[in-house]
Amino acid sequence: MIIKNLNKNILLTLTLTLFLSMFSLIEFTASAVNKTEIESNNRHANATVTYDDYNNYGVISSTTDIDWW
């Protein structure tokens, strides 16, 4: 009975350790990154680089202004 409980405790400890170690692999950021367009970005070759988790800001200055991200 003692050995059976000991094995359960070892298994529980290993499982908990593995579970908690997974969280150390995840990055948590406290604040979002803000990205503002840089002119001239009117062509694909001059596009402002951004990522899907950034807050992106820019201005379309006229109806003919073309902006690339």
Secondary structure, DSSP 8 states (H G I E B T S, - for coil): -HHHHHHHHHHHHHHHHHHHHHHTTS---SS-EEEE--S---SGGG-----TTEEEE----STT-----
